[in-house]
Amino acid sequence: MDSVNKIGGWMLWFSAMVTFFMSQGALASQGGLVQKDWRSVYEKASPSIYLIQCGTRKGAGFLYRDKQHILTTLSVSGCGRTIWLKRQGEKKWIAVKMKGYMQKYDIALLKASQPLPDTPLPRSKPDSTRIGQQVAAIGHPYKSFGPLDQWRLKVLSWSLTTGVVGRVTKEHVQVNMSVISGFAGAPLLNQHGHVIGLLTDQGPKRIPIGVVARHPLINKLFANPTPRQGWPFFSFGAQFDARFSYALGDPNATRISPSNQELRVDLIFWDQLLWGLYAGFDLLSLSTNLDLSFLIGTDINYRFLMPREVRPYLNYVSLGLGAMAMQVKLFVGGQENNNNFDNFSLNGLFRVTFWGGMRIHSIIGQFSVGVFFDVEDIQNPVLSVSWGLGG
């Protein structure tokens, strides 16, 4: 009886081990199939996914419905300049036109003048997307590189990233994946290579979460008439400038005193015309003396886009005219006594000081060179050079 029990025990142990190794083999085989599926998805889908560029904006786009319509985001294509498309493995850029857009959802529809040779990506079935489902996106995880970084451009183009669906609504999908700059406009794909939706630039920054526009929302771009909702060719930027000034005339006679620090906000139209508002100040505090100079001004600049090969080392060169509208000087000095000062003076000058100059927008900041002219003291201009950082 003991021998029978031993034989039975050995048989159970052997059966358990066989089952374990078979299950491990099945899992490994399944894992191999998953990797092979993503590889095959990439090979089939990537030729229909494009690099889109408008001004200095770059992102992805993909062929949708037919051979002439391309989906992308308004944040990539809405610069007001020519929109360019580049196919995988080619050096030639193709000009495409904006057909429709919805600024609220950051989606845009482009159209090529001639049919493209690639195949439109198939769409996923309605209600086939589930929470926890594995998904992938193919995009270009970089902003822009200059001619010395062509090798990096090759590595960081048409790159695949994977993630998991975290939330599904009627018009959107929230996906947990790394969707850094360059993935805006990329298609979100299921394991069959079917398009679930369009990755937008509406997700939170610096957090691996993406917001995807689904087909019911995308289909609104194909309505008749094609929607053009919002103001696509408008943006704004802010920066802080440090300024150095030099009197070209008599330094003792000039009435111009540009501030050494300025905070400016630019309203940008069509990615070309800049209307700038700036406030400058100089603060000198020594012991109990306080000397404060404050001014406000405005300017208009027209900027010229540099050739694609040298961006972003040199993005724009802009020419502008402006006016310093008001300058206020405050001086407080003397001995401090019970939180009061003995001497106090306030001088306000409301006069117009014109300036003309050039701004250079580069990868290390914005340089500005200009000349200020006081309308009441034209013979004593001031040369101004500044450097600023901002967006």
C-alpha positions in Angstrom: 0.0 0.0 0.0 2.9 2.4 0.8 4.4 1.7 -2.6 1.1 2.5 -4.2 0.8 5.8 -2.3 4.4 6.7 -3.2 3.7 6.0 -6.9 0.5 8.1 -6.7 2.4 10.9 -5.0 5.1 10.9 -7.6 2.5 10.9 -10.4 0.7 13.9 -8.8 4.0 15.8 -8.4 5.0 15.0 -12.0 1.6 16.1 -13.3 1.8 19.4 -11.4 5.3 20.1 -12.7 4.2 19.3 -16.3 1.2 21.7 -15.9 3.5 24.4 -14.5 6.0 24.3 -17.3 3.3 24.1 -19.9 1.6 27.2 -18.4 4.9 29.0 -18.4 5.5 28.1 -22.0 2.0 29.2 -22.9 2.6 32.6 -21.2 6.0 33.0 -22.9 4.4 32.1 -26.2 1.6 34.6 -25.6 4.1 37.3 -24.6 5.9 36.6 -27.9 2.7 37.0 -29.8 1.9 40.3 -28.1 5.3 41.6 -29.1 4.9 40.4 -32.6 1.4 41.9 -32.8 2.8 45.4 -31.8 5.6 45.0 -34.3 3.1 44.0 -37.1 0.8 46.9 -36.1 3.8 49.3 -36.3 4.8 48.0 -39.7 1.3 48.3 -41.2 0.3 51.6 -39.6 3.5 53.7 -39.7 3.5 54.4 -43.5 0.1 56.1 -43.0 1.4 58.3 -40.2 3.1 61.6 -41.1 5.3 64.3 -39.6 3.4 67.6 -39.7 5.1 70.9 -39.4 3.7 74.5 -39.3 6.1 77.2 -38.5 8.2 75.9 -35.6 5.4 73.6 -34.5 5.8 69.9 -35.1 3.7 66.8 -34.4 2.0 63.9 -36.0 -0.9 63.3 -38.4 -2.4 60.3 -40.1 -4.5 59.4 -43.1 -8.2 59.0 -42.3 -11.2 57.9 -44.3 -9.6 58.4 -47.8 -6.2 59.2 -49.4 -6.5 63.0 -49.2 -7.7 63.7 -45.6 -5.3 63.9 -42.7 -6.2 64.2 -39.1 -4.0 66.2 -36.7 -4.3 68.7 -33.9 -4.9 72.4 -34.1 -2.0 73.0 -31.7 0.3 71.5 -34.4 -1.2 72.9 -37.6 -2.8 76.2 -36.5 0.1 78.6 -37.0 -1.3 80.5 -39.9 1.6 79.6 -42.2 2.0 76.8 -44.8 1.4 73.4 -43.3 3.9 70.8 -44.4 3.6 67.0 -44.4 6.5 64.5 -44.6 6.0 60.8 -45.3 8.1 58.1 -43.6 11.4 57.4 -45.3 11.2 60.4 -47.7 13.0 63.8 -47.7 10.4 65.7 -49.7 7.8 67.9 -47.9 4.3 68.1 -49.2 2.2 71.3 -48.7 -1.4 70.6 -47.4 -4.3 72.9 -46.5 -6.4 73.4 -43.5 -9.9 72.2 -44.2 -11.6 72.3 -40.8 -10.9 72.6 -37.1 -12.5 72.8 -33.6 -10.3 74.8 -31.3 -12.2 73.7 -28.2 -11.2 70.0 -28.7 -7.8 70.7 -30.4 -8.6 68.7 -33.5 -8.0 69.7 -37.2 -8.6 68.2 -40.6 -6.1 68.7 -43.4 -6.4 67.9 -47.1 -3.8 67.1 -49.7 -4.2 68.5 -53.2 -3.4 65.0 -54.7 -4.2 61.5 -53.3 -1.4 60.2 -51.2 0.0 56.7 -52.0 -0.7 55.3 -48.5 -3.7 53.4 -47.1 -6.1 55.2 -44.7 -5.9 53.6 -41.2 -8.9 51.4 -40.3 -11.2 52.6 -37.6 -12.1 50.6 -34.5 -15.6 49.3 -34.0 -18.0 51.4 -31.8 -18.0 50.4 -28.2 -14.9 48.1 -28.7 -12.7 50.2 -26.4 -12.5 49.0 -22.8 -10.9 50.3 -19.6 -7.6 48.4 -19.0 -7.2 47.7 -22.8 -3.6 47.9 -24.1 -3.1 50.6 -26.7 -0.2 52.1 -28.7 0.6 55.4 -30.4 3.1 56.3 -33.1 4.5 59.8 -33.1 7.7 62.0 -33.1 8.8 62.5 -29.5 10.8 65.7 -30.0 10.1 69.3 -30.6 12.7 70.4 -33.1 16.4 69.9 -33.8 18.8 71.7 -35.9 21.2 70.4 -38.7 23.7 69.1 -36.2 21.1 66.7 -34.7 19.9 64.9 -37.8 20.9 61.5 -36.2 18.6 62.3 -33.2 15.8 63.3 -35.6 16.0 59.8 -37.2 15.9 58.0 -33.9 13.0 60.1 -32.4 10.7 60.0 -35.5 8.0 57.4 -36.0 8.4 56.1 -32.5 6.0 53.7 -30.9 4.8 54.0 -27.3 2.3 51.8 -25.4 -0.1 52.3 -22.6 -3.4 51.4 -21.0 -6.9 52.9 -21.4 -7.9 54.5 -18.1 -11.3 56.1 -18.9 -13.8 56.0 -21.7 -16.6 58.5 -22.5 -18.7 59.1 -25.6 -16.3 61.5 -27.2 -13.0 61.0 -25.4 -10.6 58.4 -24.1 -8.1 59.0 -21.3 -5.0 56.9 -21.7 -2.1 56.2 -19.4 1.0 56.5 -21.5 4.0 58.8 -22.1 2.7 61.3 -24.7 5.4 63.9 -24.6 5.7 66.7 -27.2 5.6 65.3 -30.7 2.8 62.8 -30.1 0.1 65.4 -30.6 -1.8 64.4 -33.7 -0.8 60.7 -33.4 -3.4 57.9 -33.8 -4.2 55.8 -30.7 -4.2 52.2 -32.0 -5.6 49.0 -30.5 -3.9 45.6 -30.9 -5.4 45.1 -34.3 -4.0 48.3 -35.6 -7.4 50.0 -35.7 -7.7 53.7 -34.8 -9.4 54.4 -31.5 -9.0 58.1 -31.8 -6.7 61.1 -32.1 -4.2 62.1 -29.4 -4.6 65.8 -28.6 -2.5 68.3 -26.6 -5.2 68.8 -24.0 -3.7 66.4 -21.4 -1.9 67.6 -18.2 1.7 68.5 -18.8 4.6 66.5 -17.3 2.2 63.7 -16.3 1.9 60.5 -18.5 -1.7 60.9 -19.3 -3.2 61.6 -22.7 -6.6 62.8 -23.9 -7.9 61.2 -27.1 -10.7 62.5 -29.3 -12.9 59.5 -30.4 -14.7 59.0 -33.7 -18.0 60.6 -32.8 -16.1 63.9 -32.2 -13.8 63.5 -35.1 -16.7 62.9 -37.5 -17.9 66.4 -36.8 -15.0 67.6 -38.9 -16.6 66.0 -42.0 -19.9 67.8 -41.6 -21.2 70.0 -44.4 -20.2 72.8 -44.1 -16.9 71.9 -42.6 -16.7 73.5 -39.1 -14.1 76.2 -38.4 -14.7 76.9 -34.7 -12.4 79.1 -32.7 -9.4 81.3 -33.6 -6.6 79.0 -34.6 -4.0 81.5 -35.6 -3.6 83.2 -32.3 -1.3 82.5 -29.4 0.6 84.5 -26.7 4.0 84.4 -25.1 5.7 86.0 -22.1 9.3 86.7 -21.3 11.6 88.6 -18.9 14.2 90.9 -20.5 17.5 92.2 -19.1 18.4 95.4 -20.9 21.6 97.4 -21.4 21.5 101.0 -22.8 24.1 103.3 -24.3 23.6 107.0 -25.1 24.5 107.7 -28.8 24.3 111.4 -28.2 25.1 113.5 -25.1 24.5 111.2 -22.1 23.9 114.2 -19.8 21.3 115.7 -22.1 19.3 112.7 -23.1 15.9 112.3 -21.5 15.6 108.7 -22.4 16.2 106.1 -19.7 15.0 102.6 -20.7 14.6 100.2 -17.8 17.1 97.5 -17.1 14.5 94.9 -16.5 11.3 94.3 -18.4 8.4 91.9 -18.3 6.7 91.6 -21.7 3.7 89.8 -23.1 3.3 89.2 -26.8 0.0 88.5 -28.5 0.9 86.6 -31.7 -1.3 86.6 -34.8 -0.8 84.1 -37.7 2.6 83.2 -36.1 4.0 86.4 -37.8 2.6 89.6 -36.3 3.4 90.3 -32.7 1.8 93.0 -30.6 3.8 93.4 -27.5 3.0 95.0 -24.1 5.8 95.5 -21.7 6.4 97.0 -18.2 9.9 97.9 -17.1 11.3 98.8 -13.7 14.5 99.8 -12.1 14.9 99.5 -8.3 17.8 100.8 -6.3 17.7 100.5 -2.6 20.8 101.6 -0.6 20.4 102.0 3.2 17.4 104.2 3.7 17.3 105.5 0.1 14.8 104.1 -2.4 14.9 105.0 -6.1 12.3 103.4 -8.3 11.7 104.0 -12.0 8.7 102.4 -13.8 7.6 102.6 -17.4 5.1 100.9 -19.7 5.2 100.6 -23.5 4.0 98.8 -26.5 5.4 97.6 -29.9 4.5 95.8 -33.0 6.9 93.3 -34.7 6.7 91.3 -37.9 8.8 88.2 -37.7 10.4 86.2 -40.6 10.6 82.4 -40.2 14.1 81.0 -40.8 14.7 78.0 -43.1 13.7 74.7 -41.7 17.4 73.5 -41.7 18.5 76.0 -39.0 15.6 75.8 -36.6 15.4 76.0 -33.6 18.9 77.3 -33.3 17.5 80.4 -35.1 13.8 80.4 -35.3 12.8 83.9 -36.3 14.2 87.3 -37.0 11.6 90.1 -36.4 11.6 93.8 -37.2 9.5 96.1 -35.0 8.5 99.6 -34.1 7.3 100.7 -30.7 6.6 103.4 -28.2 7.4 103.9 -24.5 4.2 105.7 -23.5 4.8 106.6 -19.8 7.6 106.8 -17.3 7.2 107.4 -13.6 10.1 108.0 -11.2 9.8 107.6 -7.4 12.5 108.7 -4.9 12.2 108.2 -1.2 15.2 109.2 1.0 16.5 110.5 4.3 16.4 109.0 7.7 13.9 106.4 8.7 11.7 107.5 11.6 8.8 105.5 12.8 8.5 103.8 9.5 8.3 107.2 7.7 10.8 108.9 5.5 11.9 112.5 5.6 12.1 113.1 1.8 9.6 111.9 -0.8 9.3 112.9 -4.5 7.3 111.5 -7.4 8.0 112.6 -11.0 5.7 111.5 -13.8 6.5 111.9 -17.4 3.8 111.2 -20.0 5.5 111.3 -23.3 6.1 109.1 -26.3 9.5 107.7 -27.1 9.7 105.8 -30.3 12.0 102.9 -31.0 12.9 100.7 -33.9 14.9 97.5 -33.9 15.3 93.8 -34.6 14.6 90.8 -32.4 16.4 87.4 -32.9 14.5 84.4 -31.5 17.0 81.6 -30.9 17.3 78.4 -28.8 19.1 80.3 -26.1 16.6 83.1 -25.8 15.6 86.3 -27.6 18.1 89.0 -28.4 16.9 92.5 -29.2 18.8 95.5 -30.7 17.1 98.8 -31.1 17.4 102.6 -30.9 15.1 104.8 -28.8 14.2 108.3 -30.0 12.5 110.9 -27.9 10.2 113.1 -29.9 11.3 116.2 -28.0 15.0 115.3 -28.0 15.6 113.6 -31.4 19.4 114.5 -31.4 20.1 112.3 -28.4 19.0 108.7 -29.2 19.9 105.7 -27.0 21.1 102.3 -28.2 19.4 99.4 -26.4 20.5 95.8 -26.3 18.5 93.2 -24.4 18.3 89.4 -23.8 15.2 87.6 -22.6 13.9 84.2 -21.7 10.4 83.0 -21.9 7.8 81.2 -23.9 
